[in-house]
Amino acid sequence: MSTVIATPGRLTWAWLCAFRSSIAIVVFVALWEALPRLGWVDVTFLPPFSVVLRGLYDMTPCRASCGCIC
C-alpha cells in the first residue's frame, strides 16, 4: 500500500490546474456581463449575467411562493 504525501510542489500544481480550469468560466461570465452593458450586444438578445441570475433567483420556489428571503 502506497501513501501519497502532499508536497508543496504538488499543492502548487493542483492550484494552478484549478485556476487554469476556472479562468475560462470567469472570462466567459465577465464578457457576458460587459458586452450588453457596453452596448456591443442588444440587451434584448443577451441580458447581462447579473440580470439573468436575479431572474433565476426570483423564480426559485421559496421566492415565488412566500416572498421570503431564503
Secondary structure, 3 states (H helix, E strand, C coil): CCCCCCCHHHHHHHHHHHHHHHHHHHHHHHHHHHHHHHCCCCCCCCCCHHHHHHHHHHCCHHHHHHCCCC
